[in-house]
């Protein structure tokens, strides 16, 4: 089971996104007051509608409040929408991994009319997802996903398509508030003196 927790100054998304994640984000934002919002991502994705809700919440914040999204490991599926909540401060490391794919769902409906409505709704959400992600890069993500089931990018490719605005070479490139968070979650071994 993944865990989302607030550690120091960042909201860490390292669980499957759900309505619980959305509620935790509300609390984090209210605790921050008018301070910048820092979000670290290392997640396989989750519920697309919860991710869209989180995107809307983040985008509705006052302009004076900057949003920083940093991919520490992977940003798969629905977490790409949350990554896009930051217009100018989307950050990743060279070996960060992104994955975009069509929405997957299952239906347990017997009525053909209900199945049609559910499919129509799912396709509408998928189009919104591609519009959001596409607005943050120089290529249309639909092109890549139609040719493949899933589109994977590393940090360098994400930078090439202007998806990640900053590729961090090390902690010196990361906003000061986030260094402590990254060090706590992913400790970097310190060199030892060997005699």
Secondary structure in CASP SS format (residue, H / E / C, confidence):
PFRMAT SS
TARGET T0000
AUTHOR 0000-0000-0000
METHOD secondary structure of the structure
MODEL  1
X C 1.00
X C 1.00
X C 1.00
X C 1.00
X E 1.00
X E 1.00
X E 1.00
X C 1.00
X C 1.00
X E 1.00
X E 1.00
X E 1.00
X E 1.00
X C 1.00
X C 1.00
X C 1.00
X E 1.00
X C 1.00
X H 1.00
X H 1.00
X H 1.00
X H 1.00
X H 1.00
X H 1.00
X H 1.00
X H 1.00
X H 1.00
X H 1.00
X H 1.00
X H 1.00
X H 1.00
X H 1.00
X C 1.00
X C 1.00
X C 1.00
X C 1.00
X E 1.00
X E 1.00
X E 1.00
X E 1.00
X E 1.00
X E 1.00
X E 1.00
X C 1.00
X C 1.00
X E 1.00
X C 1.00
X H 1.00
X H 1.00
X H 1.00
X H 1.00
X H 1.00
X H 1.00
X H 1.00
X H 1.00
X H 1.00
X H 1.00
X H 1.00
X H 1.00
X C 1.00
X C 1.00
X C 1.00
X C 1.00
X C 1.00
X C 1.00
X C 1.00
X E 1.00
X E 1.00
X E 1.00
X E 1.00
X E 1.00
X E 1.00
X E 1.00
X E 1.00
X E 1.00
X E 1.00
X C 1.00
X C 1.00
X H 1.00
X H 1.00
X H 1.00
X H 1.00
X H 1.00
X C 1.00
X C 1.00
X C 1.00
X C 1.00
X C 1.00
X C 1.00
X E 1.00
X E 1.00
X E 1.00
X E 1.00
X C 1.00
X C 1.00
X C 1.00
X E 1.00
X E 1.00
X E 1.00
X E 1.00
X E 1.00
X C 1.00
X C 1.00
X C 1.00
X C 1.00
X C 1.00
X C 1.00
X C 1.00
X C 1.00
X C 1.00
X C 1.00
X H 1.00
X H 1.00
X H 1.00
X H 1.00
X H 1.00
X H 1.00
X H 1.00
X H 1.00
X H 1.00
X H 1.00
X H 1.00
X H 1.00
X H 1.00
X H 1.00
X H 1.00
X H 1.00
X H 1.00
X H 1.00
X H 1.00
X H 1.00
X H 1.00
X H 1.00
X H 1.00
X C 1.00
X C 1.00
X C 1.00
X C 1.00
X C 1.00
X C 1.00
X H 1.00
X H 1.00
X H 1.00
X H 1.00
X H 1.00
X H 1.00
X H 1.00
X C 1.00
X C 1.00
X E 1.00
X E 1.00
X E 1.00
X E 1.00
X E 1.00
X H 1.00
X H 1.00
X H 1.00
X H 1.00
X H 1.00
X H 1.00
X C 1.00
X C 1.00
X C 1.00
X C 1.00
X C 1.00
X E 1.00
X E 1.00
X E 1.00
X C 1.00
X C 1.00
X H 1.00
X H 1.00
X H 1.00
X C 1.00
X C 1.00
X H 1.00
X H 1.00
X H 1.00
X H 1.00
X H 1.00
X H 1.00
X H 1.00
X H 1.00
X H 1.00
X H 1.00
X C 1.00
X C 1.00
X C 1.00
X C 1.00
X C 1.00
X C 1.00
X C 1.00
X C 1.00
X C 1.00
X C 1.00
END
